[in-house]
């Protein structure tokens, strides 16, 4: 059973980013992401062949990034998913690069998954990990 770390931007942070004037794009609207995330979790439970662990990013909180780094080092993951928002919002370019470098360093051999939205996660897991 593949162990998968699913990490993406917290919908509340997306709302804050919008208020700050960040261009989050149409696919990253917080209400859409929250609904898709609920469906994704239901789809993962139905799949029953994957052990998911989740982390929600808050790029404004250094302790949140530290918690992700700790999680990366806590166990072996077969796959790590970094959600679309963290890689498609221009202001997060350096943040995303740091995340990828840490995943590669702390989880050698793990498959990297880059879904655009939560609805893309289960298909990506099926394609690359099952």
N, C-alpha and C positions, 0 to 999 in steps of 0.2 A: 504494500500500500504506500504510494508516494506521499511524502511529507512536504507540504507546500506552504510557503510563507506568502501571504497576500497582503500587499502594502499599497495604500493609496491615500490621497488627500482626504482629510476629514471634511464632510460637507459644511460644517460650521466655519472652517477656515476659508472655504470657497466663498462663502457669503461675505466674510471679512475682506477677502481679496477684492471682491467686486466693489465693496464700499471704498476701498483704497484706490480704485480706478484701474486695477489690473485687468488686462484683457484675458479673461479665462476661457473664452470661446464658448460656442453654443453647446458643445457636448459636455461641458463641465458645470452646468447650472446645478446648484446645490440640491434643489428639489428632485431633479432627474437622477442625480447620482445616488441620493438616499433611497429612492424607490428601487433603482436597479440593484443596489447593494442588498436590499432585503430579498429580492428575487434570486440574486446570486447565491445567498446563503441557503435558501430553500433548495435551489438546484444542487448545491454541494451536498446537502444532507441526503437528497434523493440519490445522488451518485454513489455514496457509501464506499467508494474505493479510493478515497483520498483523505489524508489527515490534514485539514487546513488550520493554519495559525494566522491571525490577522493583526495588522498594525495600521493605525490611522495617523498619517503625518500631519503635523502642525509646524510648518517651516519657521514660524515666529518664535518657537519654543525650543531652545537648545537642549533642554532635558528630554524632550520628545525624540530628538535625533539620537541622543545618547541611549535612550531606551531601545530604539531600533538597533543600534550597534550592539547592545548587550544581547538582544534577541537573536541577532545574526550569529553570535558566538555561542549561543546556549545549546544548540543541537544541530544535527546534520539535516539540511533541507535538500530535497531532490530538485525542487524548483523554487524560484523566487519571482513573484509577480510585482512589477512596479507599475502602478496605474497610470493611465493616460494624462491625468491632470498634472502630475509631477514632471512629466516630460514635455508637455505641450504649452505650458504657460511660460512665456518668454522670461519673466522675472525669476524663474526657478532653474534656469540653465545650469548654473554652478552647483546648485543643490542637487539636481538630478545627476550630474557628473560625479559628484562625491558619493552619492548612493550607489551608483553602478560600480565604482572603483572599490567600495567597501564590500559589496556583495561578491565581487570577483575575488577579493583578498580573503574574506572570511568563509566563503562557501565555494571553494574550488570544485569544479565539476557540476555544480548546480546549473540547471537550465534556467536561463533568464526568459521571462515572459513579459511582453509589453502590450497588454490589452489597452484599447482606447477607453473603454468604459467597463463597468462591472459586468454588463451582459456579455462581454467578450471573454471573460475569464474561464468559464467552464469549457467552452469550445477550445480555448488555448490549452487547457490542462489535458483534455482528451487528445488533442493533436500531438502534443509534445511529451506528455508524461505517461499516458496509458497505452 
